[in-house]
């Protein structure tokens, strides 16, 4: 078996496409870090490029190398040559949450960017520890949760935060972006083999780059290279143990636990869903080892000065459909590390239009959404559809908040004015802990469809408990934005209605059992 495997080697042609897709995704996160930390949190370039990005690079390299090794080991053990490594990188949702709900508020209050950075390191460390704890219960959760429940929330994120966001960007810049995006969709959707075996993703990006520069030289500056000058320098990672432990020692960091805990839970559940997505695509990986590396990767990040957790990425089926195996993960980790260490993250965007690359990410979102329906029984489609709704609410809230922020207003000021025109309080409530709500609603619906009402009742009871303690639906609207609200009775109304729903399902269970007994002549 080993001899057969060695003929395949470490890289296949599909790894080129896989690399482009994962590299674009990682690069987008690194650019977000540079922009948000600098413009929103007041961090100087020496902190962003000298501490945060080098730390991010090594944590990404750590995870990419492990998941490539994990995939290779699975291929050796099974004798298969079509195994695809789990994609890995910085968690976008955690990045945004940590910036706007922890780091930025501390900067606004103290005007001390270094203190704000230290708060982010503390949040990353605690989130990582919680993820490691979650690794030991992950298999149990995965065993008792229907596949439709795990895949539906991924599909919700894919169709909203990934696909729609990039669709808008593509159609805002049609001269550069539409042709590469359609090329990716046509080639991968139609499973078309290009002449000479050329990789579709690479050709799509090349088309976008060529169109951007040709139009610019012709006097149509649709592509505007970043104006920030680049100066070559090597930024070696440095440990940040003392900075990481500042908030742990003084205790102030625990008041942000209401943000840290759901983000850690989000990462654990998201990783479970991504593992389920990979298994549905044919690659089953160990839950505990995968989640442990997630946690340790974030610890590496925090220890080296990066305040943003790393995690298994959404999108494994997309990379697999591209023909990527495990080489793409190694190349991505090495290239991202190299760019960060030389401060070259912005250098790429001086040459390559962002719009030329995002068609690949759009295709990833489409594949994930399709998989949620393809990999479950037809009668569970209704559960997947129901599970999409909380993710849609979370995306709607993002659109509303972004619109208001750009006009100089805040949701805190404007929310009472919406009234019945937009039930914004319902949007907020449904968006809080939306990944858990996606799972709960979809799982409940699966068991209802299967007439296992007692199991559906258990999921509604879980929803009642989570609501009561504020894990889902509970929130406080403040001038700084929507914040989690934990504690006894945090969302009592939701807890009550979910409990009533659980009781109704219990009644249906006994009613249905009685009917079955009557039809079979057996006394229940």
C-alpha positions as CSV (number, residue, x, y, z in Angstrom):
1,X,0.0,0.0,0.0
2,X,2.8,2.4,0.9
3,X,4.5,1.7,-2.4
4,X,1.4,2.5,-4.3
5,X,1.0,5.7,-2.3
6,X,4.5,6.8,-3.0
7,X,3.9,6.8,-6.8
8,X,1.3,9.6,-6.2
9,X,3.8,11.8,-4.4
10,X,3.1,14.8,-2.2
11,X,1.5,17.0,-4.8
12,X,-1.0,16.6,-7.6
13,X,-2.1,19.1,-10.2
14,X,-5.4,19.9,-8.3
15,X,-3.3,21.2,-5.4
16,X,-2.5,24.3,-7.5
17,X,-6.2,25.2,-7.6
18,X,-6.7,24.2,-4.0
19,X,-3.7,26.4,-3.0
20,X,-5.2,29.5,-4.9
21,X,-8.5,29.1,-3.1
22,X,-7.1,28.6,0.4
23,X,-4.4,31.3,-0.2
24,X,-7.1,33.8,-1.2
25,X,-9.1,33.0,1.9
26,X,-6.2,33.3,4.2
27,X,-5.0,36.5,2.5
28,X,-8.4,38.1,2.9
29,X,-8.2,37.4,6.7
30,X,-4.7,38.9,6.9
31,X,-5.8,42.0,5.1
32,X,-8.8,42.4,7.4
33,X,-6.4,42.2,10.4
34,X,-4.1,44.8,8.9
35,X,-7.0,47.2,8.1
36,X,-9.1,46.8,11.2
37,X,-6.2,46.7,13.7
38,X,-4.7,49.8,12.1
39,X,-7.8,51.9,11.2
40,X,-10.2,50.8,14.0
41,X,-8.0,49.9,16.9
42,X,-5.2,52.4,16.4
43,X,-2.4,49.9,16.3
44,X,0.9,51.2,14.7
45,X,2.4,49.3,11.7
46,X,5.2,47.9,13.9
47,X,2.7,46.1,16.1
48,X,0.5,44.9,13.2
49,X,3.3,43.8,10.8
50,X,6.0,43.2,13.4
51,X,4.0,41.2,16.0
52,X,0.5,40.2,14.9
53,X,1.1,39.0,11.3
54,X,4.2,37.0,12.0
55,X,2.4,35.2,14.9
56,X,-0.6,34.6,12.6
57,X,1.7,33.1,10.0
58,X,3.3,30.5,12.2
59,X,0.0,29.5,13.8
60,X,-1.4,29.0,10.2
61,X,1.7,27.1,9.2
62,X,1.4,24.8,12.3
63,X,-2.2,23.8,11.4
64,X,-1.6,23.5,7.7
65,X,1.3,21.1,8.2
66,X,-0.7,19.0,10.7
67,X,-3.8,18.7,8.5
68,X,-1.6,17.8,5.5
69,X,0.1,15.1,7.5
70,X,-3.3,13.9,8.8
71,X,-4.6,13.6,5.2
72,X,-1.5,11.8,4.0
73,X,-1.8,9.3,6.9
74,X,-5.4,8.6,6.0
75,X,-4.4,8.0,2.4
76,X,-1.7,5.6,3.4
77,X,-4.1,3.7,5.8
78,X,-6.9,3.4,3.3
79,X,-4.9,3.1,0.1
80,X,-6.9,5.9,-1.4
81,X,-5.4,8.7,-3.6
82,X,-8.4,11.1,-3.4
83,X,-8.0,12.2,0.2
84,X,-8.2,16.0,0.7
85,X,-6.7,17.8,3.7
86,X,-8.9,19.9,5.9
87,X,-8.5,23.6,5.1
88,X,-7.3,25.8,8.0
89,X,-6.8,29.4,8.8
90,X,-8.0,32.4,10.9
91,X,-11.7,32.4,11.8
92,X,-13.4,35.3,10.2
93,X,-16.3,35.5,12.7
94,X,-14.0,35.4,15.7
95,X,-11.8,38.0,14.1
96,X,-14.7,40.4,13.6
97,X,-16.1,39.7,17.1
98,X,-12.8,40.1,18.9
99,X,-12.1,43.4,17.1
100,X,-15.5,45.1,17.6
101,X,-16.5,43.6,20.9
102,X,-13.2,43.4,22.8
103,X,-10.2,45.1,21.2
104,X,-11.8,48.2,19.8
105,X,-13.9,49.0,22.9
106,X,-10.8,48.9,25.1
107,X,-8.9,51.1,22.6
108,X,-11.8,53.6,22.5
109,X,-11.9,53.7,26.3
110,X,-8.2,53.9,27.0
111,X,-6.6,55.1,23.7
112,X,-3.9,52.5,24.4
113,X,-3.5,50.2,21.4
114,X,-1.0,48.0,23.3
115,X,-3.6,47.4,26.0
116,X,-6.2,46.6,23.4
117,X,-3.8,44.1,21.8
118,X,-3.1,42.4,25.1
119,X,-6.9,42.0,25.6
120,X,-7.1,40.3,22.3
121,X,-4.3,37.9,23.2
122,X,-6.1,37.0,26.5
123,X,-9.3,36.3,24.5
124,X,-7.5,34.1,22.0
125,X,-5.8,32.1,24.8
126,X,-9.1,31.5,26.8
127,X,-10.9,30.6,23.6
128,X,-8.2,28.1,22.7
129,X,-8.4,26.5,26.2
130,X,-12.2,26.1,25.8
131,X,-11.7,24.5,22.4
132,X,-9.3,22.0,23.9
133,X,-12.0,21.1,26.5
134,X,-14.5,20.8,23.7
135,X,-12.3,18.3,21.9
136,X,-13.1,15.6,24.5
137,X,-16.9,15.8,24.0
138,X,-16.8,16.4,20.2
139,X,-17.3,12.7,19.3
140,X,-20.4,12.4,21.5
141,X,-21.9,15.6,19.9
142,X,-21.2,14.3,16.5
143,X,-22.7,10.9,17.2
144,X,-26.0,12.3,18.5
145,X,-26.5,15.1,16.0
146,X,-28.2,14.5,12.7
147,X,-26.1,15.3,9.6
148,X,-28.7,17.7,8.4
149,X,-28.2,19.7,11.6
150,X,-24.4,19.9,11.2
151,X,-24.5,20.7,7.5
152,X,-27.4,23.2,7.4
153,X,-25.6,25.9,9.4
154,X,-22.6,25.5,7.3
155,X,-24.8,26.0,4.2
156,X,-26.3,29.1,5.9
157,X,-22.8,30.6,6.4
158,X,-21.8,29.6,2.9
159,X,-24.8,31.2,1.1
160,X,-24.6,34.4,3.1
161,X,-21.3,35.4,4.6
162,X,-19.3,33.8,1.8
163,X,-21.3,33.6,-1.4
164,X,-23.5,36.7,-1.2
165,X,-20.8,39.0,0.2
166,X,-18.5,38.1,-2.7
167,X,-21.3,38.2,-5.3
168,X,-21.9,41.8,-4.4
169,X,-18.2,42.6,-4.7
170,X,-18.0,40.8,-8.1
171,X,-21.0,42.7,-9.5
172,X,-19.7,46.0,-8.2
173,X,-16.6,45.5,-10.3
174,X,-17.9,43.7,-13.4
175,X,-15.1,44.7,-15.8
176,X,-12.6,42.7,-13.8
177,X,-14.5,40.2,-11.6
178,X,-17.3,38.7,-13.6
179,X,-15.3,36.9,-16.3
180,X,-13.0,35.1,-13.7
181,X,-15.9,34.2,-11.5
182,X,-18.0,32.8,-14.4
183,X,-14.9,31.0,-15.7
184,X,-14.5,29.2,-12.3
185,X,-18.2,28.3,-12.1
186,X,-18.2,27.0,-15.7
187,X,-15.0,25.0,-15.4
188,X,-15.7,23.4,-12.0
189,X,-19.5,23.2,-12.3
190,X,-19.2,21.5,-15.7
191,X,-16.1,19.5,-14.6
192,X,-14.4,20.6,-17.7
193,X,-10.7,19.6,-18.3
194,X,-8.7,22.4,-19.8
195,X,-6.0,21.8,-22.5
196,X,-2.7,20.7,-21.2
197,X,-4.3,20.0,-17.8
198,X,-4.1,23.7,-16.9
199,X,-5.7,24.4,-13.5
200,X,-8.9,26.4,-13.7
201,X,-8.4,28.5,-10.6
202,X,-5.0,29.7,-11.8
203,X,-6.3,30.6,-15.3
204,X,-9.2,32.5,-13.7
205,X,-6.9,34.6,-11.6
206,X,-4.6,35.2,-14.5
207,X,-7.6,36.4,-16.6
208,X,-8.6,38.8,-13.8
209,X,-5.0,40.2,-13.5
210,X,-4.7,40.6,-17.2
211,X,-8.0,42.4,-17.5
212,X,-7.3,44.6,-14.6
213,X,-3.9,45.8,-15.9
214,X,-5.0,46.1,-19.5
215,X,-8.0,48.3,-18.6
216,X,-5.7,50.4,-16.3
217,X,-3.2,50.9,-19.1
218,X,-6.1,51.8,-21.5
219,X,-7.1,54.6,-19.1
220,X,-9.9,52.8,-17.2
221,X,-8.6,52.5,-13.7
222,X,-11.0,49.9,-12.3
223,X,-8.1,48.3,-10.6
224,X,-6.5,50.6,-8.0
225,X,-3.3,49.0,-6.6
226,X,-2.7,49.7,-2.9
227,X,-0.7,53.0,-2.6
228,X,1.0,52.1,0.7
229,X,4.8,51.8,-0.1
230,X,6.5,48.5,0.6
231,X,9.8,48.2,2.3
232,X,11.5,44.8,2.5
233,X,12.2,43.7,6.0
234,X,12.1,40.4,7.8
235,X,9.9,40.3,10.9
236,X,10.8,37.5,13.1
237,X,8.1,36.1,15.5
238,X,8.6,37.0,19.1
239,X,6.9,35.5,22.2
240,X,4.2,37.5,23.9
241,X,3.8,35.5,27.2
242,X,3.8,38.5,29.5
243,X,1.4,40.5,27.3
244,X,-0.9,37.5,27.0
245,X,-1.2,37.0,30.8
246,X,-1.8,40.7,31.7
247,X,-5.6,40.4,31.7
248,X,-5.4,36.9,33.3
249,X,-3.5,38.4,36.2
250,X,-5.7,41.5,36.8
251,X,-9.0,39.8,36.2
252,X,-10.4,42.5,34.0
253,X,-10.5,40.2,30.9
254,X,-13.2,38.0,32.4
255,X,-15.8,40.7,31.8
256,X,-15.4,39.8,28.1
257,X,-16.2,36.2,28.7
258,X,-19.6,36.8,27.2
259,X,-17.9,37.3,23.9
260,X,-15.1,34.7,24.4
261,X,-17.3,31.8,25.4
262,X,-19.7,31.9,22.4
263,X,-16.8,32.4,20.0
264,X,-15.0,29.3,21.5
265,X,-18.3,27.4,21.2
266,X,-18.7,28.7,17.7
267,X,-15.3,27.3,16.8
268,X,-15.9,23.9,18.3
269,X,-19.3,23.5,16.7
270,X,-18.0,24.9,13.4
271,X,-15.1,22.4,13.4
272,X,-17.6,19.6,14.1
273,X,-19.7,20.7,11.2
274,X,-16.6,20.9,8.9
275,X,-15.6,17.4,10.0
276,X,-19.1,16.2,9.2
277,X,-18.9,18.0,5.8
278,X,-15.5,16.3,5.1
279,X,-17.0,12.9,6.0
280,X,-19.9,13.5,3.7
281,X,-17.4,14.2,1.0
282,X,-15.6,10.9,1.7
283,X,-12.9,11.8,4.2
284,X,-13.4,10.8,7.8
285,X,-11.0,12.4,10.3
286,X,-10.7,11.9,14.0
287,X,-12.7,14.4,16.0
288,X,-10.5,14.7,19.1
289,X,-7.2,15.1,17.3
290,X,-8.6,17.7,14.9
291,X,-10.2,19.8,17.6
292,X,-7.1,19.5,19.8
293,X,-4.9,20.9,17.0
294,X,-7.4,23.7,16.5
295,X,-7.0,24.7,20.2
296,X,-3.2,24.3,20.2
297,X,-3.0,26.3,17.0
298,X,-4.8,29.2,18.7
299,X,-2.4,28.9,21.7
300,X,0.5,29.2,19.3
301,X,-1.1,32.3,17.9
302,X,-1.6,33.9,21.3
303,X,1.9,33.0,22.5
304,X,3.4,34.6,19.4
305,X,1.3,37.8,19.5
306,X,-1.6,37.0,17.3
307,X,-5.0,37.8,19.0
308,X,-7.1,35.9,16.5
309,X,-7.9,32.2,16.8
310,X,-7.2,29.7,14.0
311,X,-9.5,26.9,13.1
312,X,-10.6,24.3,10.5
313,X,-12.1,26.2,7.6
314,X,-15.4,25.7,5.9
315,X,-15.0,24.5,2.3
316,X,-13.4,21.0,2.3
317,X,-15.9,19.7,-0.4
318,X,-14.9,22.6,-2.6
319,X,-11.2,21.9,-2.4
320,X,-11.9,18.2,-3.0
321,X,-14.0,19.0,-6.1
322,X,-11.1,21.0,-7.4
323,X,-8.9,17.9,-7.1
324,X,-6.8,19.2,-4.2
325,X,-5.3,16.6,-1.9
326,X,-2.8,17.5,0.8
327,X,0.0,19.4,-1.0
328,X,-2.2,22.5,-1.3
329,X,-2.2,22.8,2.5
330,X,1.6,22.7,2.8
331,X,2.1,25.2,0.0
332,X,-0.4,27.6,1.5
333,X,1.2,27.4,5.0
334,X,4.7,28.1,3.5
335,X,3.6,30.9,1.2
336,X,1.5,32.7,3.9
337,X,4.3,32.4,6.4
338,X,6.8,33.8,3.9
339,X,4.6,36.8,3.0
340,X,3.9,37.6,6.6
341,X,7.6,37.4,7.7
342,X,8.7,39.8,4.9
343,X,5.7,42.1,5.4
344,X,4.5,41.2,1.9
345,X,0.7,40.8,2.5
346,X,0.0,44.1,0.9
347,X,2.6,43.5,-1.8
348,X,0.4,40.9,-3.5
349,X,-2.5,43.3,-3.8
350,X,-0.3,45.8,-5.6
351,X,-0.3,43.4,-8.5
352,X,-3.4,41.2,-8.2
353,X,-6.9,42.7,-8.0
354,X,-8.9,41.2,-5.2
355,X,-11.8,40.8,-7.6
356,X,-9.8,38.5,-9.7
357,X,-9.5,36.0,-6.9
358,X,-12.8,35.9,-5.1
359,X,-14.6,33.9,-7.8
360,X,-12.9,30.8,-6.3
361,X,-14.4,31.6,-2.9
362,X,-17.8,32.1,-4.4
363,X,-17.6,28.6,-5.9
364,X,-16.6,27.2,-2.5
365,X,-19.8,28.7,-1.0
366,X,-21.9,27.3,-3.7
367,X,-20.5,23.8,-3.3
368,X,-21.0,23.8,0.5
369,X,-24.6,25.0,0.1
370,X,-25.4,22.3,-2.5
371,X,-23.7,19.6,-0.3
372,X,-26.2,20.3,2.6
373,X,-29.0,19.1,0.4
374,X,-27.1,16.5,-1.6
375,X,-25.8,14.6,1.4
376,X,-29.0,14.1,3.4
377,X,-32.1,12.1,2.6
378,X,-34.7,13.9,0.5
379,X,-37.2,14.0,3.4
380,X,-34.7,15.9,5.5
381,X,-34.5,18.8,3.0
382,X,-37.1,20.7,5.0
383,X,-34.8,20.4,8.1
384,X,-31.9,21.9,6.1
385,X,-34.1,24.7,4.9
386,X,-35.3,25.5,8.4
387,X,-31.7,25.4,9.7
388,X,-30.7,28.1,7.2
389,X,-32.8,30.8,8.7
390,X,-30.8,31.8,11.8
391,X,-27.7,32.3,9.6
392,X,-29.8,34.5,7.3
393,X,-30.8,36.5,10.3
394,X,-27.1,36.9,11.4
395,X,-26.2,38.1,7.9
396,X,-29.2,40.5,7.8
397,X,-28.0,42.0,11.1
398,X,-24.5,42.5,9.7
399,X,-26.0,44.3,6.7
400,X,-28.1,46.6,8.9
401,X,-25.2,47.4,11.3
402,X,-22.8,48.1,8.4
403,X,-25.3,50.4,6.7
404,X,-26.0,52.4,9.9
405,X,-22.3,52.6,10.8
406,X,-21.5,54.0,7.3
407,X,-24.2,56.7,7.8
408,X,-22.7,57.7,11.1
409,X,-25.6,56.2,13.1
410,X,-25.8,53.2,15.4
411,X,-28.3,50.4,15.9
412,X,-28.7,51.5,19.5
413,X,-30.1,54.8,18.3
414,X,-32.1,53.7,15.3
415,X,-33.6,50.3,16.4
416,X,-36.7,51.8,18.1
417,X,-37.5,53.6,14.8
418,X,-37.8,50.5,12.7
419,X,-41.1,49.4,14.2
420,X,-43.0,47.0,11.9
421,X,-41.1,48.0,8.8
422,X,-38.2,45.8,9.9
423,X,-38.6,43.6,13.0
424,X,-35.0,44.3,13.9
425,X,-35.3,42.9,17.5
426,X,-36.3,39.6,16.0
427,X,-33.3,39.7,13.7
428,X,-31.0,40.3,16.6
429,X,-32.6,37.6,18.8
430,X,-32.4,35.0,16.0
431,X,-28.8,35.9,15.2
432,X,-27.5,35.5,18.7
433,X,-25.8,32.1,18.9
434,X,-27.1,31.4,15.4
435,X,-25.0,28.4,14.7
436,X,-26.5,26.6,17.7
437,X,-30.0,27.7,16.7
438,X,-29.4,26.4,13.2
439,X,-28.4,23.0,14.6
440,X,-31.2,22.8,17.1
441,X,-34.0,23.7,14.7
442,X,-32.7,21.4,11.9
443,X,-32.2,18.5,14.4
444,X,-35.6,18.9,15.8
445,X,-37.1,18.9,12.3
446,X,-35.2,15.7,11.4
447,X,-36.6,13.8,14.3
448,X,-40.1,15.2,13.7
449,X,-39.9,13.9,10.1
450,X,-38.8,10.6,11.4
451,X,-41.6,10.5,14.0
452,X,-39.1,10.3,16.8
453,X,-40.9,13.0,18.8
454,X,-39.1,12.3,22.1
455,X,-35.8,13.0,20.5
456,X,-37.2,16.2,19.0
457,X,-38.4,17.2,22.5
458,X,-34.9,16.8,23.9
459,X,-33.6,19.2,21.3
460,X,-36.3,21.7,22.3
461,X,-35.4,21.2,25.9
462,X,-31.8,22.0,25.1
463,X,-33.0,25.2,23.3
464,X,-34.9,26.2,26.4
465,X,-31.9,25.7,28.7
466,X,-29.5,27.5,26.3
467,X,-32.0,30.4,26.0
468,X,-32.5,30.6,29.8
469,X,-28.8,31.0,30.4
470,X,-28.3,33.4,27.4
471,X,-26.3,31.2,25.1
472,X,-28.8,31.8,22.3
473,X,-31.2,34.6,21.7
474,X,-30.2,36.8,24.7
475,X,-28.6,40.1,24.0
476,X,-28.1,43.7,25.2
477,X,-28.2,46.5,22.7
478,X,-25.6,49.1,23.7
479,X,-24.0,52.2,22.0
480,X,-21.0,49.8,21.2
481,X,-23.3,47.4,19.4
482,X,-25.1,44.1,20.1
483,X,-23.6,42.3,23.1
484,X,-24.2,38.8,24.5
485,X,-26.2,38.6,27.8
486,X,-25.5,35.7,30.1
487,X,-27.1,34.7,33.3
488,X,-30.2,33.2,34.8
489,X,-33.3,34.1,32.9
490,X,-31.3,35.9,30.2
491,X,-33.9,35.0,27.5
492,X,-36.9,33.8,29.6
493,X,-39.5,34.3,26.9
494,X,-37.6,32.0,24.5
495,X,-36.9,29.5,27.2
496,X,-40.6,29.3,28.0
497,X,-41.8,28.8,24.4
498,X,-39.2,26.2,23.7
499,X,-40.2,24.4,26.9
500,X,-43.9,24.5,25.7
501,X,-42.8,23.1,22.3
502,X,-40.9,20.3,24.1
503,X,-44.0,19.4,26.1
504,X,-46.1,19.3,22.9
505,X,-43.6,17.0,21.3
506,X,-43.7,14.7,24.3
507,X,-47.5,14.6,24.0
508,X,-47.1,13.8,20.3
509,X,-44.7,11.0,21.2
510,X,-47.3,9.3,23.5
511,X,-50.1,10.0,21.1
512,X,-48.2,8.6,18.1
513,X,-47.1,5.5,20.2
514,X,-50.7,4.9,21.2
515,X,-51.8,5.1,17.5
516,X,-49.1,2.6,16.5
517,X,-50.2,0.3,19.3
518,X,-53.8,0.4,18.2
519,X,-52.9,-0.3,14.6
520,X,-50.8,-3.4,15.6
521,X,-53.3,-4.6,18.3
522,X,-50.6,-4.2,21.0
523,X,-51.6,-2.4,24.3
524,X,-49.2,0.4,24.9
